[in-house]
């Protein structure tokens, strides 16, 4: 694998060249926060940051998206027109490895099985992911719990690694190599690579101790009726912040917005944390309280998705930990699950042995 070098002094030129024929989506500063958005000039991109508040999810799966439009005349609806697919060639620049990795789960949800999502797939297939390794992981980051890390290239097409005055550029996929072939980047010298490795070691040292998630599925399987969910959900406000900021939560609702002379069918993000998420037309709600909703959230992420898609519904980005207004930490939830499973197992053993 050949590593290349991009001098930071040449970064603006690199981005400007990308902008000539592509849409470039990068972290930008909006109202004091960093968010991913399409940029018009290189100086809009912010590539020195711990992580964005929101993930890259909306670049492929917008928060609100019109799928069908229709006109109405003389009390009759004319033929509906589907929204054209977004096939604009795009470079997603500056995504952290946790965000790049999260797209693999969304690929499994929207791009596999009997029902494929053409809107998601059109954006995904026309986007090159140029990720930026995370040299300053926060105390809320736990990507390493899932066998990943701040320098993981999984899900990226190209990975940029900080090396002081330059980036070490690592081509990961054929799509990434094709993009880099348009530039005359020099091979990375030994000193540049050594500096990048030094920064990587410093980043790894910032991580909290790893708590592997192996076995969490088995632990969850026996806890459907456990009181642990009431304990977890006791202080939850059902605000949905965790689901909206999560790069892998993908629940949505579809509604028709009808006007006198027209209408549109819109898909919008929804949240399993909301009381109305599972309300039936009859008024019955199979998840009537926050304990049941938290049980679903945990089991979906750490049991159902691994079984159905082969991946956890969490990459350890820590956004939910940072943003929760009541400090509900999903890492603590996993610890509570393990403890509850151990207690249930001990109780079962005691019952069987008559102790």
C-alpha positions as CSV (number, residue, x, y, z in Angstrom):
1,X,0.0,0.0,0.0
2,X,1.5,3.3,-1.1
3,X,1.0,6.2,1.3
4,X,0.9,9.7,-0.2
5,X,1.4,13.2,1.2
6,X,-0.8,16.3,1.0
7,X,0.8,19.4,2.4
8,X,-1.6,21.4,4.5
9,X,-0.5,24.5,2.7
10,X,-1.9,22.9,-0.5
11,X,-5.2,21.8,1.1
12,X,-7.2,24.8,-0.2
13,X,-6.0,24.0,-3.7
14,X,-6.9,20.4,-3.3
15,X,-10.5,21.3,-2.2
16,X,-10.8,23.9,-5.0
17,X,-10.0,21.2,-7.5
18,X,-12.6,18.9,-6.0
19,X,-15.2,21.7,-6.3
20,X,-14.6,22.2,-10.0
21,X,-16.6,19.1,-10.9
22,X,-18.1,17.8,-7.7
23,X,-20.2,18.8,-4.7
24,X,-18.1,18.9,-1.6
25,X,-19.7,18.2,1.8
26,X,-17.5,19.1,4.7
27,X,-17.7,20.3,8.3
28,X,-18.8,24.0,8.4
29,X,-19.4,26.3,11.4
30,X,-23.1,27.2,11.7
31,X,-24.4,29.2,14.7
32,X,-21.5,28.1,16.9
33,X,-21.8,24.4,16.0
34,X,-20.1,22.3,13.4
35,X,-22.3,20.5,10.9
36,X,-21.8,18.8,7.6
37,X,-23.0,20.9,4.6
38,X,-22.1,21.5,1.0
39,X,-19.4,24.2,0.6
40,X,-18.9,26.7,-2.1
41,X,-15.3,27.7,-1.3
42,X,-12.4,25.9,0.4
43,X,-12.2,28.3,3.3
44,X,-15.7,27.2,4.5
45,X,-14.4,23.7,5.4
46,X,-13.3,23.2,9.1
47,X,-10.9,20.3,9.4
48,X,-9.5,21.0,12.8
49,X,-12.1,19.8,15.3
50,X,-12.8,17.0,17.8
51,X,-16.1,15.9,16.2
52,X,-19.2,17.5,14.8
53,X,-22.4,17.7,16.8
54,X,-24.4,15.9,14.1
55,X,-23.2,13.0,12.1
56,X,-22.8,12.6,8.3
57,X,-26.1,10.7,8.2
58,X,-28.1,13.5,6.7
59,X,-25.8,13.7,3.6
60,X,-27.3,10.3,2.6
61,X,-30.5,10.1,4.5
62,X,-31.9,13.7,4.8
63,X,-33.9,14.6,7.9
64,X,-36.8,15.6,5.6
65,X,-37.1,14.4,2.1
66,X,-39.9,14.7,-0.5
67,X,-40.3,11.5,-2.4
68,X,-43.4,12.1,-4.5
69,X,-45.3,15.2,-5.7
70,X,-48.7,15.4,-7.2
71,X,-51.1,18.1,-8.6
72,X,-54.9,18.3,-8.0
73,X,-57.5,19.7,-10.4
74,X,-61.3,19.5,-10.4
75,X,-61.3,17.3,-7.3
76,X,-59.1,14.7,-9.0
77,X,-55.4,13.9,-8.4
78,X,-53.2,13.9,-11.5
79,X,-50.4,11.3,-11.8
80,X,-47.8,11.5,-9.1
81,X,-44.2,12.5,-10.0
82,X,-41.3,10.9,-8.1
83,X,-38.6,13.2,-6.9
84,X,-35.5,12.7,-9.2
85,X,-32.7,10.8,-7.6
86,X,-29.7,12.8,-6.4
87,X,-26.8,11.5,-8.5
88,X,-24.5,14.6,-8.1
89,X,-20.9,13.5,-7.9
90,X,-19.9,14.2,-4.3
91,X,-16.9,14.1,-2.0
92,X,-17.6,13.9,1.7
93,X,-14.5,15.5,3.2
94,X,-13.4,15.4,6.8
95,X,-15.7,12.7,8.2
96,X,-14.3,11.0,11.3
97,X,-13.7,7.2,11.1
98,X,-16.7,6.5,13.4
99,X,-19.0,8.3,10.9
100,X,-17.5,6.5,7.9
101,X,-17.9,3.2,9.6
102,X,-21.5,4.0,10.5
103,X,-22.4,4.1,6.8
104,X,-21.8,0.3,6.6
105,X,-24.8,-0.2,8.9
106,X,-27.0,2.1,6.8
107,X,-25.9,0.2,3.7
108,X,-27.2,-2.9,5.3
109,X,-30.5,-1.3,6.2
110,X,-31.2,0.6,3.0
111,X,-29.2,-1.3,0.5
112,X,-29.7,-5.0,1.2
113,X,-32.6,-7.4,1.2
114,X,-35.9,-7.3,-0.7
115,X,-36.6,-3.6,-0.4
116,X,-33.9,-1.2,-1.6
117,X,-34.0,2.5,-1.0
118,X,-33.2,4.3,-4.3
119,X,-32.8,7.7,-2.7
120,X,-30.2,6.6,-0.2
121,X,-28.4,4.4,-2.7
122,X,-28.1,7.1,-5.4
123,X,-26.3,9.4,-2.9
124,X,-24.2,6.6,-1.5
125,X,-23.1,5.3,-4.9
126,X,-22.1,8.8,-6.1
127,X,-20.1,9.8,-3.0
128,X,-16.4,9.4,-2.2
129,X,-15.7,9.3,1.5
130,X,-12.4,11.2,2.4
131,X,-12.1,10.7,6.1
132,X,-9.9,12.5,8.6
133,X,-8.4,10.4,11.4
134,X,-9.4,11.5,14.9
135,X,-6.3,12.8,16.7
136,X,-8.2,14.2,19.7
137,X,-10.8,11.6,20.8
138,X,-12.9,12.8,23.7
139,X,-13.6,11.1,27.0
140,X,-17.1,10.3,25.6
141,X,-15.7,8.4,22.6
142,X,-15.8,4.6,22.8
143,X,-15.2,3.5,19.2
144,X,-12.6,1.1,20.5
145,X,-15.2,-0.9,22.3
146,X,-16.4,-2.1,18.9
147,X,-13.0,-3.2,17.6
148,X,-12.6,0.2,15.8
149,X,-10.5,3.2,16.7
150,X,-9.7,6.8,15.8
151,X,-7.6,5.8,12.9
152,X,-9.8,3.0,11.5
153,X,-10.1,3.2,7.7
154,X,-13.2,0.9,7.6
155,X,-15.9,2.6,5.5
156,X,-13.6,5.2,4.1
157,X,-12.4,5.5,0.5
158,X,-9.5,7.7,1.5
159,X,-8.1,8.3,5.0
160,X,-6.2,11.5,5.9
161,X,-3.8,11.2,8.9
162,X,-2.4,14.3,10.5
163,X,1.4,14.6,10.3
164,X,2.0,18.1,11.5
165,X,2.5,20.3,8.4
166,X,1.0,17.6,6.1
167,X,-1.4,14.8,5.9
168,X,-0.5,11.2,5.2
169,X,-3.0,10.2,2.5
170,X,-4.0,6.5,2.6
171,X,-6.0,5.2,-0.4
172,X,-8.4,2.5,0.9
173,X,-10.7,1.6,-1.9
174,X,-10.6,1.6,-5.7
175,X,-13.0,4.6,-5.6
176,X,-10.5,6.4,-3.4
177,X,-7.6,5.5,-5.6
178,X,-9.5,6.8,-8.7
179,X,-10.0,10.1,-7.0
180,X,-6.4,10.5,-5.9
181,X,-5.2,9.6,-9.4
182,X,-6.5,13.1,-10.4
183,X,-3.8,14.7,-8.2
184,X,-0.1,14.6,-8.3
185,X,0.6,13.7,-4.7
186,X,4.1,12.7,-3.7
187,X,4.8,9.5,-1.8
188,X,4.9,10.0,1.9
189,X,8.5,10.1,3.3
190,X,9.7,8.2,6.3
191,X,9.8,11.3,8.5
192,X,6.2,12.2,7.6
193,X,4.9,8.7,8.3
194,X,6.8,8.6,11.6
195,X,5.2,11.9,12.6
196,X,1.7,10.6,11.7
197,X,2.4,7.4,13.7
198,X,3.5,9.5,16.7
199,X,0.2,11.6,16.6
200,X,-1.7,8.3,16.3
201,X,-0.1,6.9,19.4
202,X,-1.0,10.1,21.3
203,X,-4.6,9.8,20.1
204,X,-4.8,6.2,21.3
205,X,-3.5,7.2,24.7
206,X,-6.4,9.6,25.1
207,X,-9.0,6.8,24.9
208,X,-10.7,5.4,28.1
209,X,-10.1,1.8,29.0
210,X,-11.9,-0.6,26.6
211,X,-15.0,-2.5,27.7
212,X,-15.6,-5.1,24.9
213,X,-19.2,-5.7,23.9
214,X,-18.8,-9.3,23.1
215,X,-21.6,-11.3,24.7
216,X,-24.0,-8.4,25.0
217,X,-26.5,-10.1,22.7
218,X,-26.8,-13.2,25.0
219,X,-27.1,-10.9,28.0
220,X,-30.0,-9.0,26.3
221,X,-31.8,-12.1,25.2
222,X,-32.8,-12.9,28.8
223,X,-33.8,-9.4,29.9
224,X,-36.9,-8.6,27.9
225,X,-39.0,-8.4,31.1
226,X,-36.2,-7.3,33.4
227,X,-36.7,-4.3,35.8
228,X,-33.4,-2.9,34.5
229,X,-35.3,-1.0,31.8
230,X,-37.3,0.9,34.3
231,X,-34.1,1.8,36.1
232,X,-32.4,2.9,32.9
233,X,-35.4,5.0,31.7
234,X,-36.2,6.6,35.0
235,X,-34.6,9.9,34.1
236,X,-35.1,9.8,30.3
237,X,-37.1,12.8,29.0
238,X,-38.0,11.2,25.7
239,X,-36.5,14.2,23.9
240,X,-35.1,12.0,21.1
241,X,-31.8,13.9,21.0
242,X,-29.8,10.7,21.1
243,X,-31.5,9.2,18.1
244,X,-31.3,12.4,16.0
245,X,-27.6,12.8,16.6
246,X,-26.7,9.1,16.3
247,X,-25.1,8.3,12.9
248,X,-26.8,4.9,12.8
249,X,-30.4,5.5,14.1
250,X,-32.6,5.4,11.0
251,X,-36.3,5.3,12.0
252,X,-38.5,7.4,9.9
253,X,-42.1,8.3,9.3
254,X,-43.9,9.0,5.9
255,X,-46.7,11.5,5.7
256,X,-48.7,13.2,2.9
257,X,-48.8,16.9,3.0
258,X,-51.9,17.9,1.1
259,X,-52.7,21.5,-0.1
260,X,-55.8,22.6,-2.0
261,X,-54.1,22.2,-5.5
262,X,-51.1,19.9,-4.8
263,X,-49.5,17.6,-2.4
264,X,-46.3,15.8,-1.6
265,X,-45.3,12.6,0.2
266,X,-42.5,13.3,2.6
267,X,-40.2,11.0,4.6
268,X,-38.9,12.5,7.9
269,X,-36.8,11.1,10.7
270,X,-38.6,9.8,13.7
271,X,-37.5,8.4,17.0
272,X,-38.2,5.2,19.0
273,X,-37.9,7.4,22.1
274,X,-41.1,9.3,21.3
275,X,-44.3,8.0,23.0
276,X,-46.2,8.3,19.7
277,X,-43.7,6.3,17.7
278,X,-45.6,3.0,18.0
279,X,-49.2,4.2,18.6
280,X,-51.6,2.2,16.5
281,X,-54.6,3.6,14.6
282,X,-56.7,2.0,17.4
283,X,-55.0,4.0,20.0
284,X,-53.1,1.0,21.4
285,X,-49.4,1.5,22.1
286,X,-47.4,-1.7,22.4
287,X,-44.6,0.3,24.1
288,X,-46.6,2.3,26.5
289,X,-43.8,3.6,28.7
290,X,-40.2,4.8,28.4
291,X,-38.9,1.6,29.9
292,X,-40.3,-0.3,26.9
293,X,-38.9,2.2,24.5
294,X,-35.4,2.1,26.1
295,X,-35.6,-1.7,25.9
296,X,-36.3,-1.5,22.2
297,X,-33.5,1.0,21.6
298,X,-30.9,-1.1,23.4
299,X,-32.1,-4.4,21.9
300,X,-32.3,-3.0,18.4
301,X,-28.8,-1.6,18.5
302,X,-27.1,-4.5,20.3
303,X,-29.2,-7.6,19.5
304,X,-31.5,-7.3,16.5
305,X,-29.2,-5.4,14.1
306,X,-26.2,-7.7,14.7
307,X,-28.5,-10.6,13.9
308,X,-30.2,-9.1,10.9
309,X,-27.4,-6.9,9.4
310,X,-24.3,-8.3,11.0
311,X,-23.3,-5.0,12.6
312,X,-23.9,-3.2,15.9
313,X,-26.2,-0.2,15.7
314,X,-23.5,1.9,17.5
315,X,-20.0,3.0,16.5
316,X,-19.1,4.6,19.8
317,X,-19.0,8.2,18.6
318,X,-20.2,9.4,21.9
319,X,-22.6,12.1,20.6
320,X,-25.6,10.7,22.6
321,X,-23.4,10.8,25.8
322,X,-22.4,14.4,25.2
323,X,-25.8,15.7,24.2
324,X,-28.2,14.0,26.7
325,X,-29.7,16.7,28.8
326,X,-30.0,14.4,31.9
327,X,-26.6,12.6,31.5
328,X,-28.0,9.2,30.4
329,X,-24.9,7.4,29.3
330,X,-25.3,4.5,26.9
331,X,-22.1,3.0,28.2
332,X,-23.6,2.9,31.7
333,X,-26.7,1.2,30.1
334,X,-24.5,-1.6,28.7
335,X,-22.9,-2.0,32.1
336,X,-26.3,-2.2,33.8
337,X,-27.4,-4.8,31.2
338,X,-24.3,-7.0,32.0
339,X,-25.0,-6.7,35.7
340,X,-28.7,-7.5,35.3
341,X,-27.8,-10.6,33.2
342,X,-25.3,-11.8,35.7
343,X,-27.8,-11.4,38.6
344,X,-30.5,-13.2,36.6
345,X,-28.1,-16.1,35.9
346,X,-27.0,-16.3,39.5
347,X,-30.7,-16.4,40.6
348,X,-31.5,-19.1,38.1
349,X,-28.5,-21.2,39.3
350,X,-29.6,-20.7,42.9
351,X,-33.1,-21.8,42.1
352,X,-32.0,-24.9,40.2
353,X,-29.7,-26.0,43.0
354,X,-32.1,-25.2,45.8
355,X,-29.8,-22.7,47.5
